[in-house]
Each structure stands twice: as structure tokens, then as C-alpha cells.
Amino acid sequence: MNIHEYQGKALFREAGVAVQDGVHCTSVEQALAAYDSLGSEVVAVKSQIH
């Protein structure tokens, strides 16, 4: 099986496994909205480039 990390985390959540919160974004606009929704001044960005 070949899946992205965010997809794997979703599967874990559905199975009741604790995973870190995160937001999957595909644009700058989505990233800015995600930042605003997190309510923290400090966030980390992890990109998957392939």
C-alpha cells in the first residue's frame, strides 16, 4: 500500500489510535486558514514533495 502520511493518520484516527493534530493543505490560502484555525502563534510546517 502506498499512502500519504495524512491518509495514514486518518486511518489511525478512525481505528482509535492517538495521533498528533494536523491540517492537510494544498495551497497557500489553505495554509493561512489552517494557521488561523489552530489558535497558536507557533506552528510547524511539514511538506511532502515528490
C-alpha angles and dihedrals in degrees: 000000000000113000137151121255093250090054092050091049090052090053091049091050090051089052092051097254114144113242133168117271116254143156125230111220132180100181141038090249091055091048092052091048090048090051091052092048094052094065095216132112091213120060136155126229121209115185128198111207122178 
